Amino acid sequence: MDEHDGIEEISVRLVGSSASGSDSRWVDGTELDAELPSYPVLDEIEGRQGYGSLRRRLVKRPKRVDSFDGEAMEIAGVHGHNSKDQNFWQTITLAFQTLGVVYGDLGTSPLYVFADVFSKVPIKSEVDILGALSLVMYTIALLPLAKYIFVVLKANDNGEGGTFALYSLICRYANVNTLPNRQAADEHISNFRLKLPTPAFERALHIKESLESRSSLKTVLLLLVLMGTSMIIGDGILTPAMSVTSAVSGLNGEIQGFGTSAVVIVSIVILVALFSIQRFGTGKVGFMFSPALALWFFSLGSIGLYNLVKHDITVLRAFNPAYIYFFFKRNSKDAWSALGGCVLCITGAEAMFADLGHFSVRAIQIAFTCVVFPCLLLAYIGQAAYLMKYPNSAERIFYDSVPDALFWPVFVIATLAAMIASQAMISATFSCVKQSMALGCFPRLKIIHTSRRQMGRIYIPVMNWFLMIMCIAVVAIFQSTTDIANAYGIAEVGVMIVSTTLVTLVMLLIWQTNLLLVLCFPLVFGSVELIYLLAALSKIKEGGWLPLAFATCFLSVMYTWNYGSVLKYQSEVKGKISTDFMLELGSTLGTVRVPGIGLLYNELVQGIPSIFGQFLLGLPAIHSTMVFVCIKYVPVPVVPQEERFLFRRVCPKDYHMFRCVARYGYKDVQKEDHHAFEQLLVESLVKFLRREAQDLALEMNLNELEFDSVSVRSRDSGALGGDGNDDLRIPLMRDRILEEAGTVTSEEAGTVTSEEAVSAFPSSDVDEDPSLEYELSALREAMDSGFTYMLAHGEVRAKKNSFFLKKLVINYFYAFLRRNCRAGAANMRVPHLNVIRVGMTYMV
């Protein structure tokens, strides 16, 4: 940390504000509390009102959404739909919506599971049917129910799920993030805090130290997370293709002349319609699809119960797991191959965790245990009962088991359910991409927030159309659900193994669970998933290569982006301008200072970025007030609005230079309205200056008090005769002053409310500080002259002595991603007339 950077960093607690007269809107155009008044901070300064009056006026005004942040969660409350105050009916409503967003994939598995299993194991006896049914039932009970519902959902990161949520949870506890921009002040964020291990848990401390000290372990952990995310994106491609094609294939034997080509064409039309409605958001899609899915699950359960009673109730013997053993003993190698089809019964289970940010843990648990699980069991039991009587119907078991009078209604519902099944993984893909972008592992893309009341409901246009194109390509090329199924299983089980590994690490590091219980989790669930993965990998030549190809492609993109971003940040750290050089230039910075506020965007959390030197060389004058703005994402879902900013003075006071670090969680949304941002930044800066003046005044008073105590002690020591009462009196008074002032003695103060700042020292004394009044006056003059956004148009190049592979990755692949991703100016929605760009090349 620089020696001359001035006072310590202070997290300024803010009440959100909006620029006066500005049009506050969401990214998708919806209005956002634009009618609420702003806070005229500078007007109060001009009227020389005390800081206490400023605080009272701020507190009395109605609380509103921060226009700079624009989090959807702030409308519904700090924790949104995951709030503990959520009532029963809200939970039931969310549970109903999960049917339309989360459970579509699981719900449509009866369309193709037995058809795929018995394509590899011909039915020759009832043992084949009972063994396959027992295998399916216990797989559903073990993985979705026991693992996800009772364990994995509890490993959420403040209500957020998915592989990146687990990774951020681990990053908060152990500093394993590859981007070295973590600050001690980040640990004071309320959502950041975790229960630290006691000395008794030496195991957790040892694992934490190993992860932090070995870069190889950090890389392995990152690659594991990226692989899981890549598999989820691959699921987002394969799920719509598999579900829709399976539903439409029911017409193949019902309508004469409806062949494979017709199935492919109808499937593509449905897929185009499905992806076209994604822009309306998961909330509207969920409400629209949930009634259809509820009807679908009711149909599954009722038809399954009908078949059970009518055909063969003795299939209930499959609850005896011994039939799994008999199944493998009878079929041996074919049974191993059939596992690749059996795993399809749990496709979509990962969506329960990945889509958690859209709903709540309780809602997902209620929907699965009360609706999804019993209906799925009845569906598979009913199909098995039908096969006991008609074993030759295995190829079209679902539609053949439907009563003739109900075929067309069930076909329509099945087609809708297939579209809804796709919705589950599409939503999960959007969530994972958003999280990976925030944590610096995916190129910047445009994100549209589709809900004003529920956080986490997003739509990513580029990903949506990419998924649609890839789904159409898969359906057009494979044309067979059997080949798609071979690919489908690998992607699903791959994600599950990654989740099992990360949850085990969370148990060891954060939960500090008993070691025996920790070992049971990967041994029980991990071993089952590994068996399924090996069975699915045996079908690589028959289509299993596809998810591996998708995963490799996305893994390469994400790791390259992370690798290039880390090298660029390290280059900026090495090239930052020293404070001594700035002091040599003087307060004029070797040029002319003109009125105005310059906002220089960079990625450094401390130090003066080298790009500032380019601006000094290239511009004839520089602004009278300079603020180095750093937008930083921290590994938490949400950073509370009042803990958003860290301000710090750069160089002495007469330089009028500051650093502002704006911290965001990976679920936070930046409402990029530059007028609102400008006003909020000035308000934050005013509060910082007042707090700085209070601290300096308090320090001077304490020094004077200390000097007086020494004088009293030397003057009265003889008269008191050494009874020591004076020695007690003065320190007690000093402690009382310190306690009333609420001073913060750490180098980087955590979070200080405006009320605490006011109580620290009387506002009237602060207002009498001439240096503070001068700075506020200079800030007001600079604000009147306007804001200028200073951005770097950087190019990243590998050094000449770098090895060939690094040059290839950085100079071509990473450069291509940077040129085609969303630019910083587009993210900030800065007016082009207010932007100054300077080109710079970073040699890494």
N, C-alpha and C positions, 0 to 999 in steps of 0.2 A: 504494500500500500504506500502511496506517495507520501513523503514527509510533509509537503507544503500544501496538502489538499485542504487544509483548514479544519473546521470542526468535524465531528463524527457524523456518519450518515444517520438520518432521522427519518423514520417512516411517518409521514404526515397523514393523519386521519382526516378524511374529507367527507363532506356531504356533497353528493353529485349535483352537477349544475349543467345548464344548457346555455348555449350562446343566445343572447337576446336577439329575437327576431329571426333566428335560424330555423330552418325546416328540418326537424328531427324525424328521421325515417329509418326503418330497418333496411337491410340490404335488398329485401324483396319489395320495398316500396310502402310497407304498412307504416302508418304514423305511430310515433312513440312519444306520448306525453308532451307534445310540442306546445301545448297551451300553458304549461306551468311557467311561472316567472323565474328568471335567473337571479343569481346573487350578485348585486352590484358592489363587489368588494372594493374596487378602486374608488367608487363614489364615496364610500364610507371613509376611506383614507383621506380623500380630498376634504371631507368635512371634519377631519381630525377627530373622529369618534374613537373611543378606546377599543382595544381588542376584545374586552369583555362584552361591549355592545355588539361588536361583530359576531362574537360567538352566540350571544342570545338571539340575534336576528336569524342566524343560520339555523339554530336549533328550533326556533318557533315555526319556521317555514315547513310546509308539507314535504315529507320524504319522497323522493322521486327516483326514477331510474337514471343512473349515471350515463349521460349522453356520450361520454368518451368510450365507455365499456359496452353499454347496450346489452348486458346479459339478459337473456330471456328469463333466467332464474330470478333476477331481481324483481320481476313483476309479481311473481307468486311468493316470494320470500327467499331467504338465503339458501335454503336447501330445496326449493322447488317441490316437486312431487315426491321427493324422498324424505320430506319432513316427518319428524316423529309425531307431529300434531295431526297428521292425516287421519280423517275420520273413517268410519267403517264403510260408508257408502262410496266415498272416493276410492277406497281400496278395491271395492267390488267393481266399480266402473273401470278402473285401470286393469283389473284382472280380466274383465270382458274384452277390453281392447287388446290385451296380449294375445288373445285367440287369433286376431286378425294380423298381427305383426310378428309374433314370436313363434307360434306353434304351427304355422302353416306347413312347414317342411316336415316336422314330425307327423303331422296329421295325414299327410298324403302318402306316407310310406306304405300303407297297406295296398296301394295301387300296384306295387312292383316287387315287394320283398319275396313273397312265396314264388312268384313267377320266375325270379332270378335264381332263387335257391334250388328249385326243382328242375331248372334247366341244366344244372350240373349234377344233381342226384336224382335220377329217375325214381318214381314211386313204385316200389315193388312189394312193400308190406306196410302195415300200420306203424311199425317202428320208425320208418322214415318220416312219416307225418308227425307222430308224437315227439320224436327227437328234434325235428326242426321247430315245432311249436314251443317246446320247452326251452330251446336255445334262444328263440326270439324273446320269450317272456322274461327270462332271467337276464338277458342282455339289457332290456329296457329297465328292469327293476334295479340292476346294478349300476349302470352308468348314468342315465338321465336322472333317475330318482335318488339313489343313494349318494352318488358322487356330486352331481350338480345342485340338486335341490337342497341337500342337507349339509354340504361342505363348501363347494366352490362358490356358491352365491354369497356366502359369508365372508369371502376373501375380497369383497368389493372395495374400491377406493372411494370412500364417501359417496356410495351410491352409483359408482361408475364401474362397468365391467369390461372384460376383454383382456387380451394379452398385454396391451400397452398399459392398461390400468394396473395390472399386476406388476409390470416393470416399473412404473412410476412409484408404486408403493415401496418396492425394493430400493429404488433410487433415493427416496426420502430417508430411509434408514441407513443405508450404506451409500457412500459417494461413489457410485459406479457409472454415472453418466459420462459418456466420452467427451462431451463438450464442457471444458473447464471454466464455466461461468457461475459456479455456485458461490454464494456469499453467506457469511454467518448470519446476516440479517434475515435471510430467507427462512431460517429455522424459527423465527419469531412469528411467522404467519400462523394464524390459529389452526387452519386446516393442515398445516405441515407437521404439527407436533405428533409424535408417537411416544408410546411408553418405552422408555429406555431400559435395556436389560440391567438387572441387578448383578452384583459381582458373583452371585451364585450360579448364574447362567453363563459360565465361561464358554460354553459351546457356541452360543450366539455371538459373543464377542470375538471369538476366534474366527468364525466364518466371516464376520463383518470385516475384520482386519485383513483376511486373506483376499476378499473381493476387492478391497480398496487398494491394496498394495500390488496386486498383479494385474498388469494391463491385459495379459492374455485371457484371464478369467472375465474381465469386463467385455472383451471382444466376443468371447464365446456366449456370454449371456445376451449380448445385443443381437448376435446372429440367431440365437434361439428364438428371441422375441420377433425378429424380422421374419424368420421362417414361419412362425405361427400366423403372423399377420398376412403373409403371402398366401398361405393356405386358405385363410378366410376369404381373401379376395378371389382365389380360385373357386371356392365354394359359391361365391356370388355369381360366378359364370356358369358353373355346372348345375346348380340347383334349379334355376328356371328352365334350362334345357331338359333336364331329366323329368321334372314334375309335369311340365306342359306336354311334352311328348308322350309320357305315360298316360295322361288323361285322354289325349286325343286319339291314341292308338285303340281305345275302346270301340271306335267306329269301324275299325279295320274288319272285324268279323260281323258287324251288325248291318252295315250298308254294303250292298253288292257293288263291286268295282272300286271301292274306297281303298286304294292300295297305299304303299309306302310313300310315294310321291305326294299324294293328297295329305297324308299325315304330316309330312314335312312342311308343306305350304300352309296348312291351317295352323300348325304350331308356330311358325314364323309370324303369321298375322297376329296371333294372340300375344306373342312376346313383344312385338312392336307396340301394341296397345298397352301392355303392362308397364313398359318403361316410359311411355308417354305420359302416364298419370303420376309419375313419381314427383313431379314438380309441385304437386298440391300438398305434399308433406305426409309424414307418417301418421299424424293425428287424424287428418281427414280420411286417409287411406284406411287407417285402423277402424274408424267408426263405420266406414263403408263396407269393409271386408269382415268385420267381427260378426255381424249377424249371419253372413254366409258360412263362416267357419263354425259358428255355433250349430247351425243346421247340419253342416257336414259331420261334426262329431256326433250329433244326435243320430244321424243316419248310420254312421259306422256302428255305434253301439246297438241300435235297434235291429239292424240287419244281421249283425253278428249274433245277437241273442236269438233272433228268429231261426237262423241256420243251426245254432246249437241245439235248440229245442226240437226242431223238425228232423234233423239228419242224424246226429250222433252225439249224445251228451257225454259219452264215455271219453271224449277227448280231454276232459278235465283231468284225466290221469297224467297229463303232461306237466302238472304242477310238481310231480315227482322228478327231481333233477337227474335221477338215474337214467332216464330216457336219453339224456345227452350222451352219456357213456355208451349206451346201446347203439345210438346213431353213429358215433365214430367207430365203434367196433365193427359194425356191419358194413360201413361204406369206406372207411379208412381214407384213402387219397381223395376220393370224390367228396367226402365230408369236409376235408380241409379246404378244397376249392369252394365248397358251398358257404364257407365262412365269409368269403368276400361278398356274397349276396345277403347273408344274415346281418352284416354290419349296416346295411341300408336302413334297418329298422330304427337306428338311432341318428340318422342324418338330420341335422338341424338342432341337435342337443346343444351344441356350442352357441347357438343363437340365444339361448336362455341367458347366458352370461354376457355375450357380446352386446345384446340389446338391452341390458339392464339399465343403461343410462336413459332410455326412453320411458321406463316405468319404475317399478320399485320391487324390492326383494319379496315382500309379502304378497304383492299382486301376482307375481310369477309363480310363487309357491302354491297359492290358492288355486290358480287356473290349472296347474299341472296335476296336483293331487286330487282335485275334485272333478275335473272334466277330462283332461287329456289322457291321463294314465288309465282310468277304468274303461274309457271308450276304445282306446287302442287295444287293450287286452281282449275286450269283447269282439273286436273286429278280427283279430288274428285267430281267436278260438273258433269263431263262426266259420272262417275260411277253412280252417283245419277240419271242422265237422263236415263241411261240404265235400272236401277232398276224400274223406273216409268213404263216402258213398260214390263220388264221381272222381276217381284219381286221374282220369285223362283230361281234366279241365285245368290242369296246373298252369298252362300257358296263359289263359285268360281268367284266372281264378277270381279276380275281384268282380269283373262284370258278369261272369257266369253265375256267381253266387247271389247276385242281385235278382229278386223276383222280377219276372218279365214285365209286369204292370208298372214297375218302378224304374225301369231301365233309363228312360229319357230324363225324368226328373233327377235321378242320381247322376247321370252323365253331365247334365248342366251344372249341378252342384260340384261334381268332381273337377270339372274344368275351372270353375271359379276357385275351388280349393287349391288347384295347382298354381294358379296365378298368385294366390295368397301365400303359398309355400315359398314362392320366389321372393315375395316381399320381405320375409324374415331375413334372408341372407343379404338382400340388397341393402336393407337398413343397417345390418351389422357391418357391411362393407363400408358404408358411409361413415359410421362411427369410428371404425378402425383407421380409416384414412385421415379423418380429422385429428385423432389422437396422435398419429404418427407425424403429421405435419407440425403439430404444436411442439413435439419433442425433437424436432429437427431431423426426422428420418424419412421425409417424403417431400417432393417438390411442391411449392405453393400453388394451390388451386383455388378457384372461386368457390366459396361456401355460402349457401343461402339458408337462413334460419326460418323455418316454416311455421313456428309456433311462438306466440307472444307469451304463453303461460307455462309451457313446459320446456325446460332446458334440454339440450341434446337432440332435438328433432331437427335434422338438417337434410339438405339436399345438395349434392355436388354434381353439377351438370356434366362436367367432363367425364367423371367416373361413370355416370349413369349411361351416357351414350356409348362409352367404351364397353361397358358390360353388355349392352344390347347388341353391339356389333359382334362381340365374341360369342355370345349365346347363339345368335343366328348362324355364325360360322360352324359352331359345334354341331348344331342340329342338321345343317345342310351337309356336313361332311360325314358324320357318323350314321345318321338316319336310323339307327337301331338303339333302343333303350338298353340292350345288353352291354354294348361297348361303352356307352355313357356311364352305366352303373359300375363298370370296372374302374373307371377313372374317379367316379364319385366317392367310393369308399376310401381311397387313399387320402384324398384331401380332408375328409372328415376326421379320420382317425389321427392324421398328422397333427391337426389342431388340438385334439384331445390330449395327445402325449405332451405337447408343449405346455398346455394348461396344467397337467398333472405335475410336471417338473417345476413350474413357477410357483404353484400353490404349496408344494413341498418346501420350497425355499422360504416362502412366507411363513409357514409353520415353524421352521427352524429359527428364522431371524426375528420375526415380529410377534407371532403368537407365543413362541417359546413353549410349544407343546411338549408333552412327555415324549422322550425319544422313541419309546416303543410304539406309541400311537402314530408318530411321524413316519416310522418305517412301514407301518401297516398300510398307510395311504398309497404310496407308490407300489408296494408289493401286491396289493389287492387289485387296485384299479389299473396301475401301470402295466402289470403283467397281462391282464385281459386285453388292454389296448394294444400292447405289443404283439400279442398273438393275432389279433385282427389285422394289424398292419402287415405282418409277414404274409398272412393269407391274401391280403389285397395286392401286395407287391408281386405275388406270383402271376398276376394278370397284367404285367407291364406291357407285354406285346399286344394284348387285346384291348388297349385303350388306357391302361394304367399310366402310360407315359405322359398323358395330357396334363394332369395336375402337377406333376413334377416339372414339366416344361413351364407352366404358368408360375409356379413357385420360384423357379430359378430366375425367370424374367423379372418378377417383382422384387425378389431379394436383391438382384443386381442393381436395380434402380434405387431401392431404398438405402442399401449399404453405400453405394457410390455417392448419393446425396449426403449422407451422414459423414462419410470419409472426407469429401471435399469441403463440407461446412466446417468440420473440425480443423482441417489444415488452414483454411482461410482465417478462422478465429485465432489460431496460434500465430499466424503471420501478422495479424493486426496487433496482437499483444507484444510481439517482438519489435514491431516498428512504431510503437506509440512514442509520442513526443515527451521528452523529459520536462519536469517542472522547472529545473534549473535553466533550461533554454528559454522557457516562457518568461522567467523572471529577468533574464538578460534582455529580452525584447522590450520589457516595460509594459505599462498598462495600455499603451497605444498599440501594442503588438507589432510595432515596426511599420504601421500603416495608419490610415485615417479611420477613426471610429465615428460612424454616422448613426443617427437615431434609428432605432428599430430593434426587433428581436429576431435573432437568427436561430433556427432550430436545426441542428446538425444531427442527422440520424446515423447511428453507428451501432455496432454490436458489442462494444466494450462496456463492461460494468464498472471499470475503474481505469483511470489514466486518460490522457488526451490522445484521441485517434490520429493516426498519421495523415488521414484525409484532410484534417484541419490545416495542416501545413500546405497542402495543395491549394486550398481556398485562399490562404494568406498570400501565396505566390501568384495566383491567377486573378484575384480581385483587386481593384484599385482602393477599396475601402472595406471595412468589416463592421458589423453591427455593434451598437453600443452595449447590447446585452446578448450574450451567447449562452445557449442551453444545449448541452450534448444529451440527446435523447436516445435511450436504449430500450427497445421493446424486448422483454425477456420472458420466456415461458419457464415456469417452475413446475416440478413434478407433483402437482396437486390438481384435482379437478377444477377447483374454483378458488380464486384469491378474493377474500372479502373486499368490498369496495373501499372501505376505510383503511385498508392495509395495502393499497395498490402501489403507492409511490415511495421511492427512496430519493431524497434530494441531498446534494452535497455541493459545497462550494469548491470551485477549482481556482487555485491561485488566490492572492490577496483580494481584499474587498474592492479596491479601485479597478480591478480587472472586469468586474461584473460578469463573471463566467461561472456557470453551474452545470452540474450533471443531474439528470433525472432518469432513474431506472423505473420503468413502468412494468410491473410484474403481472403476468397472466397465468391462469391455469389452463390445462389442455382442453377444458370445456368452455372457458370464457370466450366471449365474442366481442370483438372490437367494433364499436359503432363508429365508423370512420367519417364523422362529420367534422371538418377542419375548424369551423367556427366554434363548435362546442369544445373541441380539444384545446383550442387556443385560450378560451376563457378559463377552462378548468386548470390548465397549466399555470396561468397567471395567479389564480386563486391559491393554488398549491404553493407557488413560489412566495407569495405574500405571507402565508402561514409559516413557511420555513424561515423567512427573514425575521419574523416576529419571535419565533421560538429561539433562533440564534441569539437575538438581542437579549431575550430573557435569561438564557443560560450565561451569557457574558456578564450581565448585570448581577446575577446571583453569585457568580464566581467572585466578582469584585467585592460584593458585600461580605461574603464569607471570609475573604482575605483580610478585609478591614476588621471584622469581628475577631479573627485570630490575632491580629496585631494588638487590638485593644485588650484581649485576654492576657497576652504576654505582659503588657504594661501594668494591668491590674495585679497580676501575679507578682511582678517585681516590686511594685509599690507597697503591697499589703502583706507580703510574706512574713515580715518581722512582726507586724502588729497582730497577726492571727495566731502566732505562736505555734504554727505547724499542726493545727488540728485537721487540716486537709479539706475543710468544707468548701473553700474556693475552688479547689481542684475538681470537685464534683460538680459545682454549679455551672461552670462555663461549658464543659463538654456536654452536659445534659441540654443546655440551651442550644448548642450547636446541632446536636442530634435532632432536637425538636424542629429546628429550622429546616434541616435537611429532609425530615419526614414530611413537613408541611409542603415543602417545595416539590417533593416527588421527583428529585433529580435522578437521572439515569447515569450510572458510573461506568457502564460497559463501553467498550470502544465503538461498537455499532449498536446504538439504542434500538430497541425492538419496535414497539408500537406506542405512540404517545397521542392520546386524544387531545382535542382542542380544549376540553375542560381541564385536563391535567396541565396543559401548557399555560392556561390562564391562571390557574392556582399557583403555578410555580413562582410567579412574581407579579406584583401589581401592574396592570396594564398602563396606568398613568405614568409610572416611572419609565416604562419602555418607550412610550410615545415621546418622552422628553429627550430621548437619545437622538442627538443631531445626525449621527451617521445613519441610523435607521430611517429617519425622515428623508435624508438625502437619497438613500437607495430607493425608497418607495417612490419618491418624486421622479427619479431617473427611470424607474420601471414604468411609471405611468406615461412618461414622455415617449419611451420606446414603444409601448403598446399602441399609443396614438399613431405612431409612424407605420405600424403594420408588422406583419410576420413574413418571414422568408424561410422556406423549407430548403435545406441544403442537403442534397443527396449525392451519393457516390455511384457512379456508373462503373462498377468494378469488373475487372477481368481477372480470372484466376488462371495462372500458368505454372506448370511444373518447372523447377529449376533445370538448367541445362545438364547438370551432373546427375540428375535423377535417373533411375533405371527405366527401362523401356515400358514396362507395364504401367508404372505410375504416370509416365507421360501420356500413354494411351488413354488411361482412365480420366485424368484431369484435363488434358488439353482438348479431348474430343467428346468423351461421354458426358463428363460433368459439365463441360462448357455447353454442350447441346441442351442439357436439362435446364441450365440457368437461362439460356436464351429463350426457351419455350415455356417456362413456368410463369406464374403471375408475378409481375414486377412489384417492387415496394411501393412505388407511387400509386399503382392501381389499388393496392391493399389499403392505403391511407386515403385515397380519394382526394388528393391534394390538387387544388387548382393549378393548371399548368403555368399561369402567369406568375405564381408565387414560388416557383421551383427554380433552383440553381443546381446544375449538375456539373460535376467535375470527374473526368475519367481518371482511373487509377488501375494499375496492374499489380496484383498480389502474386509474388513469386513464392511458391510453396515447395 
